[in-house]
Amino acid sequence: MTHRVINFYAGPAGLPLPALERAQEELLDFAGTGMSVMEISHRSKEYDAVHEEAIALTRELMGIPEHFKIMLLQGGAHLAFGMIPLNLLRSGRKADYILTGNWAEKAYQEAQLVAGNNVRVAASTKADKFARLPKAHELKIGADSAFVHFTSNNTVEGTQFHQFPQTDKPYICDMSSDIMWRPFDINPFGLIYAGAQKNLGPSGVTLVIMRDDFIEMCEAQDLPSYLRYPLHAEKNSLYNTPSTFGIYLLRNVLAYNKSIGGLQAIEANNRKKGEILYGCIDRLGDFYKPFVTEKADRSMMNVDFFLPSEDLTATFVGEAKKAGMVGLKGYRDIGGIRVSIYNAVTVPQVEVLVDFMEAFAKKNG
């Protein structure tokens, strides 16, 4: 029997076992071709069926209307940080960025390189070490703003927008670490981008969902070809050779998500996991100290907490690994413990971790 650990890494993260087993079964002979999906042309009818199914499943699971284009690109959120202002902010347009963590700040800094002072800070919680999200009254959004950019879930710090920022401006959102964790209304969004490697599939694929009016806003004619969103939309993400195996695995994950009841079922699982894990932290508050200061801002994807000492933290990580749980060491800028409980992590796996946490606190508290 294959040995599998409980994977709490922040990304690349674990994938649903049935999606991997499907890939294992089809690895050497995909769809009767006598080849793996990694070996066949991205122009072949066999790969095209996978490509179209991945797009169709994305649209179905998220309830995406036809006036949004779905693109399967490369380069991760890092490339999107630059592509967004290059396409949308080069003619004097202004935009507001909400700074809530490490990745939100990077997005802002990249946009500044392109659009300078036309990129403004709508709010920042950096003074609070990004341990909370800004309140509604703290948002300063200009009347001339073309869009408001925010990061829906902050992987490093463990905060998450459960209610999206209050504004009448279109959103652009980095959803890399919580895409498809629950259903939501996509209509206020002009553009959503998400690296696949946390909730959707392996690294190497970036899901981009872009409203038609935002595609029309793009001023991309003089950009290098790969940087043009309209070109990728026109070519159905086949302008260049896509990440075929990554998209194949994305398809497998999405098909599995549909089979278990879609985003409604996934949300119920995610909320149950959060309830169990945060319940343990709160119950053992003399031993485990959460990083996020406001319960309403707690992430259902990434949970940060501290132990009484760095020595105990190292012991916790080491003993957890021996017990079959990996990826628990906190991000270098924060320290402590970070538990990433993305969609593929199951409720029973979180229960195993909580049992370990309770025993560890009893032994070392």
C-alpha positions as CSV (number, residue, x, y, z in Angstrom):
1,M,0.0,0.0,0.0
2,T,1.3,3.5,-0.9
3,H,2.4,5.5,2.1
4,R,0.7,8.9,2.2
5,V,1.3,11.6,4.8
6,I,-1.2,14.3,5.9
7,N,-0.1,17.3,3.9
8,F,-0.4,20.8,5.5
9,Y,2.0,22.6,3.2
10,A,1.0,26.1,2.1
11,G,1.7,25.4,-1.6
12,P,2.3,23.5,-3.7
13,A,-0.3,21.7,-1.6
14,G,-2.0,18.3,-1.4
15,L,-4.4,17.2,-4.1
16,P,-7.5,15.0,-3.7
17,L,-6.4,11.4,-3.8
18,P,-9.0,10.3,-6.5
19,A,-7.6,13.0,-8.9
20,L,-4.2,11.6,-8.5
21,E,-5.4,8.0,-8.8
22,R,-7.1,8.9,-12.1
23,A,-3.8,10.3,-13.3
24,Q,-1.9,7.2,-12.2
25,E,-4.3,5.0,-14.1
26,E,-4.1,7.0,-17.3
27,L,-0.4,7.9,-17.1
28,L,1.0,5.6,-19.7
29,D,-2.0,5.4,-22.1
30,F,-4.2,8.5,-22.1
31,A,-7.5,8.1,-24.0
32,G,-6.2,5.2,-26.0
33,T,-3.4,7.3,-27.6
34,G,-0.6,5.0,-26.3
35,M,1.0,8.0,-24.8
36,S,0.7,10.1,-21.6
37,V,-1.2,13.3,-21.8
38,M,2.3,15.0,-21.3
39,E,3.4,13.6,-24.6
40,I,0.6,14.5,-27.0
41,S,0.2,17.7,-29.0
42,H,-1.8,20.5,-27.4
43,R,-3.5,20.8,-30.8
44,S,-4.7,17.2,-30.7
45,K,-8.4,16.3,-30.2
46,E,-7.6,14.2,-27.1
47,Y,-5.9,17.1,-25.3
48,D,-8.5,19.6,-26.6
49,A,-11.2,17.6,-24.9
50,V,-9.4,18.0,-21.6
51,H,-8.8,21.7,-22.1
52,E,-12.4,22.3,-22.9
53,E,-13.6,20.2,-20.0
54,A,-11.4,22.1,-17.5
55,I,-12.9,25.4,-18.7
56,A,-16.5,24.1,-18.7
57,L,-16.1,22.7,-15.2
58,T,-14.7,25.9,-13.9
59,R,-17.7,27.8,-15.4
60,E,-20.2,25.3,-14.0
61,L,-18.7,25.0,-10.5
62,M,-18.3,28.8,-10.0
63,G,-21.5,29.8,-11.8
64,I,-19.6,32.0,-14.2
65,P,-21.8,33.9,-16.8
66,E,-20.9,33.9,-20.5
67,H,-19.7,37.5,-20.4
68,F,-16.6,36.3,-18.5
69,K,-13.7,34.6,-20.3
70,I,-11.8,31.8,-18.6
71,M,-8.1,31.5,-19.3
72,L,-5.5,28.9,-18.2
73,L,-2.2,30.7,-18.3
74,Q,1.3,30.4,-16.8
75,G,3.5,32.5,-14.6
76,G,1.5,32.4,-11.4
77,A,0.3,35.4,-9.5
78,H,3.7,37.0,-9.9
79,L,3.2,37.4,-13.6
80,A,-0.3,38.6,-13.1
81,F,0.9,41.3,-10.7
82,G,2.6,42.9,-13.7
83,M,0.2,42.0,-16.4
84,I,-2.7,43.7,-14.7
85,P,-1.3,47.2,-14.7
86,L,0.4,46.7,-18.1
87,N,-3.0,45.9,-19.6
88,L,-5.3,48.2,-17.6
89,L,-3.3,51.1,-16.1
90,R,-1.1,52.6,-18.8
91,S,-3.3,55.5,-20.0
92,G,-3.6,57.5,-16.8
93,R,-6.2,55.2,-15.2
94,K,-6.1,55.0,-11.5
95,A,-6.6,52.0,-9.2
96,D,-6.7,51.4,-5.4
97,Y,-5.0,48.5,-3.7
98,I,-5.9,47.1,-0.3
99,L,-2.8,45.9,1.5
100,T,-3.5,43.0,3.8
101,G,-0.4,40.9,3.7
102,N,2.8,39.8,2.0
103,W,1.3,39.0,-1.4
104,A,-1.1,42.0,-1.5
105,E,1.9,44.2,-0.9
106,K,3.9,42.5,-3.7
107,A,1.0,43.1,-6.1
108,Y,0.9,46.8,-5.2
109,Q,4.7,47.2,-5.6
110,E,4.6,45.6,-9.1
111,A,1.7,47.8,-10.1
112,Q,3.7,50.9,-8.9
113,L,6.5,50.0,-11.3
114,V,4.1,50.3,-14.2
115,A,1.7,53.0,-13.1
116,G,3.5,54.9,-10.4
117,N,1.4,57.3,-8.4
118,N,-1.8,56.3,-10.2
119,V,-1.7,53.2,-8.0
120,R,-2.9,54.2,-4.5
121,V,-3.2,52.4,-1.2
122,A,-6.9,52.2,-0.2
123,A,-6.0,50.8,3.2
124,S,-3.2,48.9,4.9
125,T,-2.9,46.9,8.1
126,K,0.9,46.7,7.9
127,A,1.2,48.7,11.2
128,D,-0.6,45.7,12.8
129,K,1.7,43.2,11.2
130,F,-1.1,42.3,8.9
131,A,-2.7,40.4,11.7
132,R,-6.2,41.8,10.8
133,L,-8.1,43.1,7.9
134,P,-9.1,46.8,7.5
135,K,-12.5,47.9,8.7
136,A,-15.0,49.4,6.2
137,H,-14.4,52.9,7.5
138,E,-10.7,52.6,6.9
139,L,-11.1,52.1,3.1
140,K,-10.2,55.2,1.1
141,I,-11.3,54.5,-2.5
142,G,-11.1,57.3,-5.1
143,A,-14.1,58.2,-7.2
144,D,-11.9,58.0,-10.2
145,S,-10.7,54.4,-9.5
146,A,-10.9,51.9,-12.3
147,F,-10.8,49.0,-9.9
148,V,-10.0,48.0,-6.4
149,H,-7.5,45.2,-6.0
150,F,-7.4,42.9,-3.0
151,T,-6.1,39.5,-1.9
152,S,-9.0,37.4,-0.8
153,N,-7.0,35.1,1.5
154,N,-3.6,36.0,3.0
155,T,-1.6,32.7,2.9
156,V,1.3,34.0,5.1
157,E,-0.7,35.8,7.8
158,G,-3.9,33.7,7.9
159,T,-6.5,36.3,7.3
160,Q,-9.4,36.1,4.8
161,F,-12.2,38.3,3.5
162,H,-15.5,36.6,4.4
163,Q,-17.3,39.7,3.3
164,F,-15.7,41.4,0.3
165,P,-14.7,45.1,0.6
166,Q,-17.6,47.6,0.4
167,T,-17.2,49.6,-2.8
168,D,-19.2,50.3,-5.9
169,K,-16.0,49.9,-8.0
170,P,-15.2,46.7,-9.8
171,Y,-12.9,44.2,-8.0
172,I,-9.7,42.7,-9.2
173,C,-8.7,39.9,-6.9
174,D,-5.9,37.5,-6.2
175,M,-7.7,34.3,-5.1
176,S,-4.6,32.1,-5.3
177,S,-5.1,30.6,-1.9
178,D,-8.9,30.3,-1.6
179,I,-10.3,30.0,-5.1
180,M,-13.4,27.6,-5.0
181,W,-13.4,27.3,-1.2
182,R,-17.1,28.4,-1.3
183,P,-19.6,29.8,-3.8
184,F,-19.8,33.6,-4.3
185,D,-21.3,36.1,-6.7
186,I,-18.7,36.8,-9.4
187,N,-20.5,39.7,-11.1
188,P,-18.8,42.5,-9.2
189,F,-15.4,41.2,-10.3
190,G,-13.6,42.5,-13.4
191,L,-10.8,40.0,-13.1
192,I,-9.9,37.1,-10.8
193,Y,-6.5,35.3,-10.9
194,A,-5.3,32.3,-9.0
195,G,-2.3,30.1,-9.1
196,A,-3.6,26.5,-9.1
197,Q,-1.1,25.1,-6.6
198,K,-3.2,25.5,-3.5
199,N,-6.8,24.6,-4.2
200,L,-7.0,23.6,-7.9
201,G,-4.1,21.5,-9.0
202,P,-0.3,21.5,-9.4
203,S,1.9,24.6,-9.8
204,G,2.4,25.8,-13.4
205,V,-1.3,26.8,-14.2
206,T,-2.8,30.2,-13.4
207,L,-6.6,30.5,-13.7
208,V,-7.7,33.9,-14.9
209,I,-11.4,34.9,-15.1
210,M,-11.9,38.2,-16.9
211,R,-15.1,40.1,-17.6
212,D,-15.6,41.1,-21.2
213,D,-15.6,44.9,-20.5
214,F,-12.2,44.5,-18.7
215,I,-10.8,42.7,-21.8
216,E,-12.0,45.6,-23.9
217,M,-10.3,48.1,-21.5
218,C,-6.9,46.5,-22.1
219,E,-4.3,48.6,-23.9
220,A,-2.1,45.8,-24.9
221,Q,-1.3,46.3,-28.6
222,D,2.3,47.3,-28.0
223,L,3.0,44.7,-25.3
224,P,5.0,41.5,-25.9
225,S,2.5,39.0,-27.1
226,Y,2.4,36.8,-24.0
227,L,1.5,39.8,-21.8
228,R,-1.7,40.6,-23.7
229,Y,-4.9,39.3,-21.9
230,P,-7.0,39.9,-25.1
231,L,-4.8,37.7,-27.1
232,H,-5.1,34.8,-24.6
233,A,-8.8,35.3,-24.5
234,E,-9.1,35.2,-28.3
235,K,-6.9,32.1,-28.6
236,N,-8.7,30.2,-25.8
237,S,-5.4,30.0,-23.8
238,L,-3.8,28.2,-26.7
239,Y,-1.7,31.0,-28.1
240,N,1.4,29.3,-26.8
241,T,1.9,25.7,-25.6
242,P,-0.1,25.5,-22.3
243,S,0.8,23.5,-19.2
244,T,-0.9,20.5,-20.6
245,F,-0.3,18.1,-17.7
246,G,-1.1,20.8,-15.2
247,I,-4.4,21.5,-17.0
248,Y,-5.1,17.8,-17.1
249,L,-4.7,17.5,-13.3
250,L,-6.8,20.6,-12.9
251,R,-9.5,18.9,-14.9
252,N,-9.2,15.8,-12.6
253,V,-9.6,18.0,-9.5
254,L,-12.6,19.9,-10.8
255,A,-14.3,16.7,-11.9
256,Y,-13.8,15.3,-8.4
257,N,-15.1,18.5,-6.9
258,K,-18.3,18.2,-9.0
259,S,-18.7,14.5,-8.0
260,I,-18.7,15.4,-4.2
261,G,-21.4,18.0,-4.5
262,G,-19.6,21.1,-5.8
263,L,-18.7,24.2,-3.9
264,Q,-21.6,24.0,-1.5
265,A,-20.2,20.7,-0.2
266,I,-16.7,22.0,-0.2
267,E,-17.6,25.0,1.8
268,A,-19.3,22.8,4.4
269,N,-16.2,20.7,4.7
270,N,-14.0,23.8,5.0
271,R,-16.1,25.4,7.7
272,K,-16.1,22.2,9.7
273,K,-12.3,22.0,9.5
274,G,-12.0,25.6,10.7
275,E,-14.4,25.0,13.5
276,I,-12.4,21.9,14.7
277,L,-9.0,23.5,14.5
278,Y,-9.8,27.0,15.8
279,G,-11.9,25.3,18.5
280,C,-8.8,23.5,19.7
281,I,-6.7,26.7,19.6
282,D,-9.3,28.6,21.6
283,R,-9.8,25.8,24.1
284,L,-6.1,25.6,24.7
285,G,-5.5,29.3,24.6
286,D,-2.9,29.2,27.4
287,F,-0.7,27.1,25.2
288,Y,-1.6,28.0,21.6
289,K,-1.7,31.7,20.7
290,P,-3.4,32.7,17.4
291,F,-1.6,35.2,15.1
292,V,-4.8,36.8,13.8
293,T,-6.2,39.1,16.4
294,E,-9.8,39.3,15.2
295,K,-11.9,36.1,14.9
296,A,-14.0,37.6,12.1
297,D,-10.8,37.8,10.0
298,R,-9.7,34.2,10.5
299,S,-8.8,32.3,7.4
300,M,-10.4,28.9,6.6
301,M,-7.4,28.1,4.5
302,N,-4.3,29.0,6.5
303,V,-4.2,29.0,10.3
304,D,-1.2,30.5,12.1
305,F,-0.5,30.1,15.8
306,F,2.4,30.2,18.3
307,L,3.6,27.9,21.0
308,P,5.2,29.1,24.2
309,S,8.8,28.9,22.9
310,E,10.8,28.3,19.7
311,D,12.2,25.1,21.2
312,L,8.6,23.7,21.7
313,T,7.7,24.9,18.1
314,A,10.6,22.9,16.7
315,T,9.7,19.9,18.8
316,F,6.0,20.2,17.7
317,V,7.0,20.2,14.0
318,G,9.4,17.2,14.5
319,E,7.0,15.1,16.4
320,A,4.1,15.9,14.0
321,K,6.3,14.7,11.1
322,K,7.0,11.4,12.9
323,A,3.2,11.1,13.3
324,G,2.7,11.5,9.6
325,M,1.9,15.2,9.3
326,V,4.1,17.6,7.3
327,G,4.2,21.2,6.2
328,L,3.5,22.7,9.7
329,K,6.4,25.1,10.1
330,G,5.3,28.8,10.0
331,Y,6.4,31.2,7.3
332,R,9.8,32.6,7.9
333,D,8.7,36.2,8.5
334,I,6.2,35.2,11.2
335,G,7.4,31.9,12.7
336,G,5.3,29.6,14.8
337,I,3.0,27.1,13.2
338,R,1.0,27.4,10.0
339,V,-1.6,24.8,9.2
340,S,-2.9,25.0,5.6
341,I,-6.2,23.3,5.3
342,Y,-7.1,23.8,1.6
343,N,-9.9,22.0,-0.1
344,A,-8.1,18.6,-0.4
345,V,-7.4,18.4,3.3
346,T,-10.2,16.2,4.9
347,V,-12.1,16.7,8.1
348,P,-10.6,13.4,9.5
349,Q,-7.1,14.7,8.8
350,V,-7.8,17.8,10.8
351,E,-9.2,15.7,13.6
352,V,-5.9,13.7,13.6
353,L,-4.0,17.0,14.0
354,V,-6.2,18.3,16.8
355,D,-5.8,15.0,18.7
356,F,-2.0,15.5,18.4
357,M,-2.2,19.2,19.5
358,E,-4.2,18.2,22.5
359,A,-1.8,15.5,23.5
360,F,1.2,17.8,22.9
361,A,-0.2,20.6,25.0
362,K,-1.0,18.2,27.8
363,K,2.5,16.8,27.8
364,N,4.3,20.1,27.4
365,G,2.0,22.7,29.0
